[in-house]
């Protein structure tokens, strides 16, 4: 969706809202520490998760207002939050 010169705006808005909802859940989880592994006391986690949620909401809002270029730019940037969180440890992510 983000690589198209003229993205399907309806689908883009739908997926941006979904990402905003999911990022909000990540932020809530980081604040409550309910799903973090034992011994994970990284203080930056809550901050990074909160900023991730804020930026995805901002992107969804921009798209809803018709500001597609700004919304897409924000969405392209939020991947940095994913990388910063999922590469916090030397061992890297563990997948099931």
MOHU-V807630 format. One record per backbone hydrogen bond with DSSP energy under -0.5 kcal/mol. CO is the residue of the C=O (numbers start at 0). NH is the residue of the N-H. If there is no record, write none. Layout:
[[CO,NH] [CO,NH]]
//
This chain:
[[0,3] [3,6] [6,8] [7,11] [8,12] [9,13] [10,14] [11,15] [12,16] [13,17] [14,18] [15,19] [16,20] [17,21] [18,22] [19,23] [20,24] [21,25] [22,26] [23,27] [24,28] [25,29] [26,30] [27,31] [28,32] [28,33] [36,39] [38,40] [40,42] [41,44] [42,46] [43,47] [44,48] [45,49] [46,50] [47,51] [48,52] [49,53] [50,54] [51,55] [52,56] [53,57] [54,58] [55,59] [56,60] [57,61] [58,62] [59,63] [60,64] [61,66] [62,65] [65,67] [66,70] [67,71] [68,72] [69,73] [70,74] [71,75] [72,76] [73,77] [74,78] [76,79] [77,80] [77,81] [78,82] [79,83] [80,84] [81,85] [82,86] [84,87] [88,91] [92,94]]
//
